[in-house]
Amino acid sequence: MAKMIHSMIRVLDEVRSVEFYSKVFGLKVADRVDFETFTLIYMSNEETGFELELTVNKGRIEPYNLGDAYGHLAVSVQEVQVEHKRLTDLGLNPGKLVELNRDGKLFGLFFFITDPDGYKIEVLQRYGRFQ
């Protein structure tokens, strides 16, 4: 059976992106692999074996065009309202808290935050299918 192990995004500035994902989601650098034309940085935490792979293409200075095919990454947290306040207090401007209901019942409670390269990350309350 296949097992999801990581998702990759391209970033311009390694330090800026590592700081963002560390500060916002508590991810730490698990591995850093340097090649001649690019560097791979694997970030993770103890909550899951899934990793975020940051790819830095050396010499690139213009922002990446995310296009209309990219959707978002998603993470779950124990207390989404607490995280929203924490990120607001850090000046990171998370989006509004959204309650999504279906058939009169809560389906999801979430907000989005944008990383330094423009990627959207959905932050969901651990509830129902979003564990």
Disulfide bonds with the S-S distance in Angstrom:
none
